[in-house]
Amino acid sequence: MSKTMSGAPAITNTPTITSAPTIYVCTTCRPPGEPDSAVRPGAILATATAQAAAGTEVQVRPMRCLGNCSRGASAALRANGSWTYIFGGLDASCAEALIEGARLLARAADGILPWRGRPERLKRGMIARVPPLGFQEIDE
């Protein structure tokens, strides 16, 4: 992940296709009612998550907004062909759990983040689970 002159993660709009597990972290998140600050909690989470991912196959992609402002800081986990999981109410202490969750999701044969083995922090705070592109519900 590239960085700005200040050492904060660089933000880009360039789409990158990757088969690696990916974590998208909102850098503009701040708790509701918190005053605007130079460094937002979402940016702190993005930096902590990128540091936790160092030396792993997990990609961390900072982005400007996940549209979950009332429950920020937020991050989304996805892997090639998997469901996407969006979590809120996160802070920098959740960085390791996000990495562990992304790796667990990447290993899931059915593309669903398993409950068993999921980090405790990812057993709560889930905002949404979004199906992969092309998903077809099977009627039973």
TIMI-688054 format. One record per atom (N, C-alpha, C): residue number from 1; atom name; z, x, y. Coordinates in Angstrom, 2 decimals. Layout:
N
[rec NUM "CA" [Z X Y]]
...
This chain:
140
[rec 1 "N" [0.00 0.85 -1.16]]
[rec 1 "CA" [0.00 0.00 0.00]]
[rec 1 "C" [0.00 0.90 1.22]]
[rec 2 "N" [-0.84 0.59 2.21]]
[rec 2 "CA" [-0.88 1.40 3.41]]
[rec 2 "C" [0.24 0.98 4.35]]
[rec 3 "N" [0.55 1.88 5.30]]
[rec 3 "CA" [1.64 1.62 6.22]]
[rec 3 "C" [1.18 1.81 7.64]]
[rec 4 "N" [1.90 1.19 8.57]]
[rec 4 "CA" [1.63 1.35 9.99]]
[rec 4 "C" [2.31 2.62 10.47]]
[rec 5 "N" [2.09 3.00 11.70]]
[rec 5 "CA" [2.72 4.18 12.28]]
[rec 5 "C" [4.24 4.09 12.23]]
[rec 6 "N" [4.79 2.87 12.31]]
[rec 6 "CA" [6.24 2.70 12.30]]
[rec 6 "C" [6.81 2.78 10.89]]
[rec 7 "N" [5.94 2.87 9.86]]
[rec 7 "CA" [6.41 2.93 8.48]]
[rec 7 "C" [6.47 1.57 7.81]]
[rec 8 "N" [6.22 0.50 8.57]]
[rec 8 "CA" [6.21 -0.85 7.98]]
[rec 8 "C" [4.92 -1.04 7.19]]
[rec 9 "N" [4.94 -1.93 6.19]]
[rec 9 "CA" [3.71 -2.16 5.43]]
[rec 9 "C" [2.58 -2.64 6.34]]
[rec 10 "N" [1.39 -2.13 6.12]]
[rec 10 "CA" [0.23 -2.57 6.88]]
[rec 10 "C" [-0.22 -3.93 6.36]]
[rec 11 "N" [-0.71 -4.76 7.25]]
[rec 11 "CA" [-1.18 -6.08 6.88]]
[rec 11 "C" [-2.70 -6.10 7.01]]
[rec 12 "N" [-3.37 -6.51 5.93]]
[rec 12 "CA" [-4.82 -6.58 5.97]]
[rec 12 "C" [-5.28 -7.94 5.47]]
[rec 13 "N" [-6.49 -8.33 5.85]]
[rec 13 "CA" [-7.08 -9.59 5.38]]
[rec 13 "C" [-8.11 -9.31 4.31]]
[rec 14 "N" [-8.33 -8.05 3.97]]
[rec 14 "CA" [-9.36 -7.71 3.02]]
[rec 14 "C" [-8.96 -8.16 1.62]]
[rec 15 "N" [-9.73 -9.10 1.04]]
[rec 15 "CA" [-9.38 -9.55 -0.31]]
[rec 15 "C" [-9.59 -8.41 -1.30]]
[rec 16 "N" [-8.68 -8.31 -2.22]]
[rec 16 "CA" [-8.78 -7.31 -3.26]]
[rec 16 "C" [-8.67 -8.01 -4.60]]
[rec 17 "N" [-9.65 -7.78 -5.46]]
[rec 17 "CA" [-9.60 -8.35 -6.80]]
[rec 17 "C" [-8.92 -7.32 -7.69]]
[rec 18 "N" [-7.89 -7.75 -8.37]]
[rec 18 "CA" [-7.15 -6.84 -9.22]]
[rec 18 "C" [-6.65 -7.58 -10.44]]
[rec 19 "N" [-6.54 -6.89 -11.54]]
[rec 19 "CA" [-5.96 -7.51 -12.73]]
[rec 19 "C" [-4.47 -7.19 -12.81]]
[rec 20 "N" [-3.99 -6.35 -11.91]]
[rec 20 "CA" [-2.58 -6.00 -11.88]]
[rec 20 "C" [-1.76 -7.20 -11.39]]
[rec 21 "N" [-0.52 -7.32 -11.87]]
[rec 21 "CA" [0.33 -8.37 -11.30]]
[rec 21 "C" [0.49 -8.12 -9.81]]
[rec 22 "N" [0.47 -9.19 -9.05]]
[rec 22 "CA" [0.49 -9.08 -7.59]]
[rec 22 "C" [1.60 -9.95 -7.01]]
[rec 23 "N" [2.28 -9.40 -6.01]]
[rec 23 "CA" [3.29 -10.14 -5.27]]
[rec 23 "C" [2.82 -10.22 -3.82]]
[rec 24 "N" [2.67 -11.44 -3.33]]
[rec 24 "CA" [2.33 -11.67 -1.93]]
[rec 24 "C" [3.65 -11.97 -1.21]]
[rec 25 "N" [3.95 -11.21 -0.16]]
[rec 25 "CA" [5.21 -11.38 0.55]]
[rec 25 "C" [4.92 -11.76 1.99]]
[rec 26 "N" [5.51 -12.87 2.42]]
[rec 26 "CA" [5.34 -13.31 3.80]]
[rec 26 "C" [6.11 -12.38 4.73]]
[rec 27 "N" [5.43 -11.79 5.69]]
[rec 27 "CA" [6.08 -10.87 6.61]]
[rec 27 "C" [6.57 -11.55 7.88]]
[rec 28 "N" [6.20 -12.80 8.08]]
[rec 28 "CA" [6.62 -13.49 9.30]]
[rec 28 "C" [7.81 -14.41 9.06]]
[rec 29 "N" [8.29 -14.50 7.82]]
[rec 29 "CA" [9.42 -15.38 7.49]]
[rec 29 "C" [10.68 -14.97 8.23]]
[rec 30 "N" [11.41 -15.99 8.65]]
[rec 30 "CA" [12.75 -15.81 9.18]]
[rec 30 "C" [13.50 -17.10 8.91]]
[rec 31 "N" [14.81 -17.04 8.74]]
[rec 31 "CA" [15.57 -18.26 8.47]]
[rec 31 "C" [15.42 -19.27 9.60]]
[rec 32 "N" [15.41 -20.58 9.29]]
[rec 32 "CA" [15.32 -21.60 10.33]]
[rec 32 "C" [16.45 -21.43 11.34]]
[rec 33 "N" [16.12 -21.53 12.60]]
[rec 33 "CA" [17.12 -21.43 13.66]]
[rec 33 "C" [17.45 -20.01 14.07]]
[rec 34 "N" [16.97 -19.01 13.33]]
[rec 34 "CA" [17.21 -17.61 13.71]]
[rec 34 "C" [16.34 -17.28 14.91]]
[rec 35 "N" [16.87 -16.48 15.82]]
[rec 35 "CA" [16.04 -16.07 16.96]]
[rec 35 "C" [14.91 -15.16 16.50]]
[rec 36 "N" [13.83 -15.18 17.26]]
[rec 36 "CA" [12.72 -14.30 16.97]]
[rec 36 "C" [13.21 -12.86 17.15]]
[rec 37 "N" [12.84 -11.99 16.25]]
[rec 37 "CA" [13.26 -10.59 16.35]]
[rec 37 "C" [12.08 -9.69 16.09]]
[rec 38 "N" [12.23 -8.44 16.48]]
[rec 38 "CA" [11.15 -7.48 16.29]]
[rec 38 "C" [10.86 -7.28 14.81]]
[rec 39 "N" [11.91 -7.19 14.00]]
[rec 39 "CA" [11.73 -7.03 12.57]]
[rec 39 "C" [12.25 -8.28 11.89]]
[rec 40 "N" [11.36 -9.00 11.25]]
[rec 40 "CA" [11.74 -10.25 10.59]]
[rec 40 "C" [12.20 -9.99 9.16]]
[rec 41 "N" [13.07 -10.87 8.66]]
[rec 41 "CA" [13.54 -10.71 7.28]]
[rec 41 "C" [12.41 -10.66 6.25]]
[rec 42 "N" [11.31 -11.38 6.51]]
[rec 42 "CA" [10.17 -11.32 5.59]]
[rec 42 "C" [9.56 -9.93 5.54]]
[rec 43 "N" [9.48 -9.27 6.68]]
[rec 43 "CA" [8.95 -7.91 6.72]]
[rec 43 "C" [9.88 -6.94 5.99]]
[rec 44 "N" [11.18 -7.17 6.12]]
[rec 44 "CA" [12.16 -6.33 5.41]]
[rec 44 "C" [12.00 -6.54 3.91]]
[rec 45 "N" [11.82 -7.79 3.48]]
[rec 45 "CA" [11.58 -8.09 2.06]]
[rec 45 "C" [10.30 -7.41 1.58]]
[rec 46 "N" [9.24 -7.47 2.37]]
[rec 46 "CA" [7.97 -6.84 1.99]]
[rec 46 "C" [8.14 -5.34 1.78]]
[rec 47 "N" [8.86 -4.69 2.68]]
[rec 47 "CA" [9.09 -3.25 2.57]]
[rec 47 "C" [9.92 -2.92 1.33]]
[rec 48 "N" [10.99 -3.68 1.11]]
[rec 48 "CA" [11.85 -3.45 -0.05]]
[rec 48 "C" [11.09 -3.67 -1.35]]
[rec 49 "N" [10.23 -4.68 -1.37]]
[rec 49 "CA" [9.46 -4.99 -2.58]]
[rec 49 "C" [8.42 -3.89 -2.84]]
[rec 50 "N" [7.78 -3.41 -1.80]]
[rec 50 "CA" [6.81 -2.32 -1.96]]
[rec 50 "C" [7.52 -1.06 -2.48]]
[rec 51 "N" [8.71 -0.79 -1.98]]
[rec 51 "CA" [9.46 0.38 -2.45]]
[rec 51 "C" [9.85 0.21 -3.92]]
[rec 52 "N" [10.27 -1.01 -4.29]]
[rec 52 "CA" [10.66 -1.28 -5.68]]
[rec 52 "C" [9.46 -1.18 -6.62]]
[rec 53 "N" [8.27 -1.45 -6.12]]
[rec 53 "CA" [7.06 -1.42 -6.94]]
[rec 53 "C" [6.49 -0.02 -7.11]]
[rec 54 "N" [6.97 0.93 -6.34]]
[rec 54 "CA" [6.44 2.29 -6.42]]
[rec 54 "C" [6.52 2.80 -7.85]]
[rec 55 "N" [5.41 3.32 -8.34]]
[rec 55 "CA" [5.36 3.87 -9.68]]
[rec 55 "C" [5.15 2.84 -10.78]]
[rec 56 "N" [4.96 1.58 -10.41]]
[rec 56 "CA" [4.68 0.53 -11.39]]
[rec 56 "C" [3.24 0.07 -11.21]]
[rec 57 "N" [2.80 -0.80 -12.10]]
[rec 57 "CA" [1.46 -1.39 -12.00]]
[rec 57 "C" [1.42 -2.56 -11.02]]
[rec 58 "N" [2.55 -2.97 -10.48]]
[rec 58 "CA" [2.62 -4.15 -9.61]]
[rec 58 "C" [2.08 -3.82 -8.22]]
[rec 59 "N" [1.20 -4.69 -7.74]]
[rec 59 "CA" [0.64 -4.58 -6.39]]
[rec 59 "C" [1.47 -5.46 -5.45]]
[rec 60 "N" [1.78 -4.99 -4.28]]
[rec 60 "CA" [2.49 -5.78 -3.27]]
[rec 60 "C" [1.55 -5.96 -2.10]]
[rec 61 "N" [1.31 -7.21 -1.72]]
[rec 61 "CA" [0.40 -7.55 -0.64]]
[rec 61 "C" [1.16 -8.30 0.45]]
[rec 62 "N" [1.52 -7.63 1.54]]
[rec 62 "CA" [2.14 -8.34 2.66]]
[rec 62 "C" [1.12 -9.29 3.28]]
[rec 63 "N" [1.58 -10.43 3.73]]
[rec 63 "CA" [0.70 -11.38 4.42]]
[rec 63 "C" [1.48 -12.11 5.50]]
[rec 64 "N" [0.74 -12.69 6.43]]
[rec 64 "CA" [1.37 -13.27 7.61]]
[rec 64 "C" [2.10 -14.57 7.35]]
[rec 65 "N" [1.68 -15.42 6.43]]
[rec 65 "CA" [2.40 -16.68 6.25]]
[rec 65 "C" [2.06 -17.31 4.91]]
[rec 66 "N" [3.09 -17.76 4.22]]
[rec 66 "CA" [2.90 -18.53 2.99]]
[rec 66 "C" [3.16 -20.02 3.23]]
[rec 67 "N" [3.41 -20.41 4.48]]
[rec 67 "CA" [3.60 -21.82 4.81]]
[rec 67 "C" [4.87 -22.41 4.24]]
[rec 68 "N" [5.87 -21.62 4.04]]
[rec 68 "CA" [7.14 -22.08 3.48]]
[rec 68 "C" [8.27 -21.78 4.46]]
[rec 69 "N" [8.00 -22.04 5.72]]
[rec 69 "CA" [8.88 -21.61 6.80]]
[rec 69 "C" [10.31 -22.14 6.71]]
[rec 70 "N" [10.50 -23.34 6.19]]
[rec 70 "CA" [11.86 -23.89 6.13]]
[rec 70 "C" [12.69 -23.26 5.02]]
[rec 71 "N" [12.04 -22.50 4.11]]
[rec 71 "CA" [12.78 -21.87 3.00]]
[rec 71 "C" [12.44 -20.40 2.84]]
[rec 72 "N" [12.13 -19.74 3.97]]
[rec 72 "CA" [11.81 -18.31 3.91]]
[rec 72 "C" [13.06 -17.48 3.75]]
[rec 73 "N" [12.93 -16.25 3.46]]
[rec 73 "CA" [11.73 -15.48 3.23]]
[rec 73 "C" [11.11 -15.84 1.86]]
[rec 74 "N" [9.78 -15.75 1.81]]
[rec 74 "CA" [9.04 -16.23 0.65]]
[rec 74 "C" [8.15 -15.16 0.04]]
[rec 75 "N" [7.90 -15.35 -1.25]]
[rec 75 "CA" [6.98 -14.47 -1.97]]
[rec 75 "C" [6.30 -15.28 -3.06]]
[rec 76 "N" [5.08 -14.89 -3.41]]
[rec 76 "CA" [4.33 -15.53 -4.49]]
[rec 76 "C" [4.00 -14.48 -5.53]]
[rec 77 "N" [4.17 -14.85 -6.81]]
[rec 77 "CA" [3.85 -13.96 -7.93]]
[rec 77 "C" [2.61 -14.49 -8.63]]
[rec 78 "N" [1.69 -13.60 -8.96]]
[rec 78 "CA" [0.54 -14.00 -9.76]]
[rec 78 "C" [0.05 -12.82 -10.57]]
[rec 79 "N" [-0.66 -13.14 -11.61]]
[rec 79 "CA" [-1.32 -12.13 -12.44]]
[rec 79 "C" [-2.66 -12.73 -12.84]]
[rec 80 "N" [-3.58 -11.91 -13.28]]
[rec 80 "CA" [-4.92 -12.36 -13.61]]
[rec 80 "C" [-4.88 -13.53 -14.60]]
[rec 81 "N" [-5.39 -14.69 -14.19]]
[rec 81 "CA" [-5.46 -15.86 -15.05]]
[rec 81 "C" [-4.16 -16.63 -15.19]]
[rec 82 "N" [-3.12 -16.22 -14.51]]
[rec 82 "CA" [-1.82 -16.87 -14.66]]
[rec 82 "C" [-1.63 -17.98 -13.62]]
[rec 83 "N" [-0.56 -18.73 -13.82]]
[rec 83 "CA" [-0.09 -19.63 -12.79]]
[rec 83 "C" [0.47 -18.76 -11.67]]
[rec 84 "N" [0.52 -19.32 -10.45]]
[rec 84 "CA" [1.13 -18.62 -9.32]]
[rec 84 "C" [2.47 -19.27 -9.05]]
[rec 85 "N" [3.49 -18.46 -8.86]]
[rec 85 "CA" [4.85 -18.94 -8.61]]
[rec 85 "C" [5.26 -18.56 -7.20]]
[rec 86 "N" [5.73 -19.54 -6.43]]
[rec 86 "CA" [6.17 -19.30 -5.06]]
[rec 86 "C" [7.68 -19.50 -5.01]]
[rec 87 "N" [8.36 -18.49 -4.48]]
[rec 87 "CA" [9.82 -18.52 -4.37]]
[rec 87 "C" [10.21 -18.41 -2.90]]
[rec 88 "N" [11.31 -19.07 -2.54]]
[rec 88 "CA" [11.83 -19.00 -1.19]]
[rec 88 "C" [13.31 -18.68 -1.18]]
[rec 89 "N" [13.85 -18.50 0.03]]
[rec 89 "CA" [15.25 -18.15 0.17]]
[rec 89 "C" [15.56 -16.75 -0.31]]
[rec 90 "N" [14.58 -15.86 -0.21]]
[rec 90 "CA" [14.71 -14.49 -0.70]]
[rec 90 "C" [15.22 -13.56 0.39]]
[rec 91 "N" [15.71 -12.41 -0.03]]
[rec 91 "CA" [16.05 -11.34 0.90]]
[rec 91 "C" [15.74 -10.01 0.21]]
[rec 92 "N" [16.00 -8.92 0.90]]
[rec 92 "CA" [15.64 -7.60 0.37]]
[rec 92 "C" [16.30 -7.31 -0.98]]
[rec 93 "N" [17.44 -7.92 -1.26]]
[rec 93 "CA" [18.12 -7.68 -2.54]]
[rec 93 "C" [17.34 -8.29 -3.72]]
[rec 94 "N" [16.34 -9.09 -3.44]]
[rec 94 "CA" [15.53 -9.75 -4.49]]
[rec 94 "C" [14.32 -8.92 -4.91]]
[rec 95 "N" [14.11 -7.77 -4.28]]
[rec 95 "CA" [12.90 -6.98 -4.53]]
[rec 95 "C" [12.74 -6.61 -6.00]]
[rec 96 "N" [13.78 -6.10 -6.62]]
[rec 96 "CA" [13.69 -5.71 -8.04]]
[rec 96 "C" [13.39 -6.92 -8.92]]
[rec 97 "N" [14.00 -8.06 -8.62]]
[rec 97 "CA" [13.75 -9.28 -9.40]]
[rec 97 "C" [12.29 -9.70 -9.27]]
[rec 98 "N" [11.71 -9.56 -8.09]]
[rec 98 "CA" [10.29 -9.91 -7.91]]
[rec 98 "C" [9.40 -9.01 -8.76]]
[rec 99 "N" [9.71 -7.72 -8.79]]
[rec 99 "CA" [8.92 -6.79 -9.59]]
[rec 99 "C" [9.06 -7.14 -11.07]]
[rec 100 "N" [10.28 -7.35 -11.52]]
[rec 100 "CA" [10.52 -7.71 -12.92]]
[rec 100 "C" [9.81 -9.01 -13.28]]
[rec 101 "N" [9.87 -10.00 -12.37]]
[rec 101 "CA" [9.19 -11.28 -12.61]]
[rec 101 "C" [7.69 -11.13 -12.68]]
[rec 102 "N" [7.11 -10.32 -11.81]]
[rec 102 "CA" [5.66 -10.11 -11.82]]
[rec 102 "C" [5.22 -9.44 -13.12]]
[rec 103 "N" [5.99 -8.50 -13.59]]
[rec 103 "CA" [5.66 -7.81 -14.84]]
[rec 103 "C" [5.79 -8.76 -16.03]]
[rec 104 "N" [6.80 -9.59 -16.01]]
[rec 104 "CA" [7.01 -10.59 -17.07]]
[rec 104 "C" [5.85 -11.59 -17.08]]
[rec 105 "N" [5.43 -12.04 -15.90]]
[rec 105 "CA" [4.31 -12.98 -15.79]]
[rec 105 "C" [3.02 -12.34 -16.32]]
[rec 106 "N" [2.80 -11.09 -16.00]]
[rec 106 "CA" [1.58 -10.40 -16.45]]
[rec 106 "C" [1.52 -10.29 -17.98]]
[rec 107 "N" [2.68 -10.23 -18.62]]
[rec 107 "CA" [2.72 -10.11 -20.08]]
[rec 107 "C" [2.70 -11.46 -20.79]]
[rec 108 "N" [2.82 -12.56 -20.05]]
[rec 108 "CA" [2.88 -13.90 -20.65]]
[rec 108 "C" [1.49 -14.31 -21.13]]
[rec 109 "N" [1.34 -14.49 -22.42]]
[rec 109 "CA" [0.03 -14.83 -23.00]]
[rec 109 "C" [-0.51 -16.16 -22.48]]
[rec 110 "N" [0.38 -17.11 -22.16]]
[rec 110 "CA" [-0.06 -18.41 -21.67]]
[rec 110 "C" [-0.13 -18.49 -20.15]]
[rec 111 "N" [0.16 -17.40 -19.44]]
[rec 111 "CA" [0.09 -17.38 -17.98]]
[rec 111 "C" [1.23 -18.10 -17.29]]
[rec 112 "N" [2.27 -18.42 -18.05]]
[rec 112 "CA" [3.43 -19.14 -17.49]]
[rec 112 "C" [4.63 -18.21 -17.52]]
[rec 113 "N" [5.32 -18.10 -16.39]]
[rec 113 "CA" [6.50 -17.24 -16.28]]
[rec 113 "C" [7.60 -17.80 -17.18]]
[rec 114 "N" [7.96 -17.08 -18.24]]
[rec 114 "CA" [8.95 -17.61 -19.17]]
[rec 114 "C" [10.34 -17.68 -18.54]]
[rec 115 "N" [11.09 -18.70 -18.93]]
[rec 115 "CA" [12.46 -18.85 -18.44]]
[rec 115 "C" [13.34 -17.77 -19.04]]
[rec 116 "N" [13.19 -17.56 -20.36]]
[rec 116 "CA" [13.97 -16.55 -21.05]]
[rec 116 "C" [13.53 -15.16 -20.57]]
[rec 117 "N" [14.47 -14.38 -20.16]]
[rec 117 "CA" [14.16 -13.04 -19.67]]
[rec 117 "C" [13.86 -12.98 -18.19]]
[rec 118 "N" [13.71 -14.14 -17.56]]
[rec 118 "CA" [13.43 -14.18 -16.12]]
[rec 118 "C" [14.67 -13.69 -15.36]]
[rec 119 "N" [14.50 -12.87 -14.34]]
[rec 119 "CA" [15.66 -12.44 -13.56]]
[rec 119 "C" [16.42 -13.66 -13.01]]
[rec 120 "N" [17.74 -13.56 -12.98]]
[rec 120 "CA" [18.56 -14.68 -12.51]]
[rec 120 "C" [18.09 -15.21 -11.16]]
[rec 121 "N" [17.73 -14.31 -10.25]]
[rec 121 "CA" [17.31 -14.73 -8.91]]
[rec 121 "C" [16.05 -15.58 -8.95]]
[rec 122 "N" [15.23 -15.43 -9.98]]
[rec 122 "CA" [14.00 -16.22 -10.10]]
[rec 122 "C" [14.20 -17.48 -10.95]]
[rec 123 "N" [15.43 -17.75 -11.34]]
[rec 123 "CA" [15.73 -19.00 -12.04]]
[rec 123 "C" [16.11 -20.09 -11.04]]
[rec 124 "N" [16.16 -19.73 -9.79]]
[rec 124 "CA" [16.40 -20.71 -8.71]]
[rec 124 "C" [15.54 -20.29 -7.52]]
[rec 125 "N" [15.35 -21.18 -6.61]]
[rec 125 "CA" [14.57 -20.86 -5.42]]
[rec 125 "C" [13.07 -21.01 -5.60]]
[rec 126 "N" [12.63 -21.55 -6.76]]
[rec 126 "CA" [11.19 -21.74 -6.93]]
[rec 126 "C" [10.74 -22.91 -6.06]]
[rec 127 "N" [9.71 -22.69 -5.29]]
[rec 127 "CA" [9.16 -23.71 -4.40]]
[rec 127 "C" [8.04 -24.46 -5.10]]
[rec 128 "N" [7.17 -23.73 -5.78]]
[rec 128 "CA" [6.03 -24.36 -6.45]]
[rec 128 "C" [5.49 -23.46 -7.54]]
[rec 129 "N" [4.81 -24.10 -8.47]]
[rec 129 "CA" [4.05 -23.41 -9.51]]
[rec 129 "C" [2.64 -23.97 -9.41]]
[rec 130 "N" [1.67 -23.12 -9.13]]
[rec 130 "CA" [0.30 -23.53 -8.88]]
[rec 130 "C" [-0.59 -23.09 -10.05]]
[rec 131 "N" [-1.38 -24.02 -10.61]]
[rec 131 "CA" [-2.21 -23.64 -11.76]]
[rec 131 "C" [-3.32 -22.67 -11.36]]
[rec 132 "N" [-3.79 -21.91 -12.34]]
[rec 132 "CA" [-4.89 -20.98 -12.06]]
[rec 132 "C" [-6.18 -21.74 -11.77]]
[rec 133 "N" [-7.11 -21.06 -11.11]]
[rec 133 "CA" [-8.43 -21.67 -10.86]]
[rec 133 "C" [-9.05 -22.08 -12.18]]
[rec 134 "N" [-9.69 -23.23 -12.19]]
[rec 134 "CA" [-10.38 -23.71 -13.39]]
[rec 134 "C" [-9.47 -24.36 -14.41]]
[rec 135 "N" [-8.19 -24.53 -14.08]]
[rec 135 "CA" [-7.24 -25.12 -15.02]]
[rec 135 "C" [-7.62 -26.57 -15.31]]
[rec 136 "N" [-7.57 -26.94 -16.58]]
[rec 136 "CA" [-7.82 -28.32 -17.01]]
[rec 136 "C" [-6.62 -28.78 -17.82]]
[rec 137 "N" [-5.98 -29.86 -17.39]]
[rec 137 "CA" [-4.86 -30.43 -18.13]]
[rec 137 "C" [-5.41 -31.03 -19.42]]
[rec 138 "N" [-4.73 -30.77 -20.51]]
[rec 138 "CA" [-5.16 -31.31 -21.79]]
[rec 138 "C" [-4.35 -32.57 -22.07]]
[rec 139 "N" [-5.04 -33.69 -22.23]]
[rec 139 "CA" [-4.35 -34.95 -22.56]]
[rec 139 "C" [-3.98 -34.91 -24.04]]
[rec 140 "N" [-2.74 -35.26 -24.31]]
[rec 140 "CA" [-2.32 -35.30 -25.71]]
[rec 140 "C" [-2.04 -36.70 -26.15]]
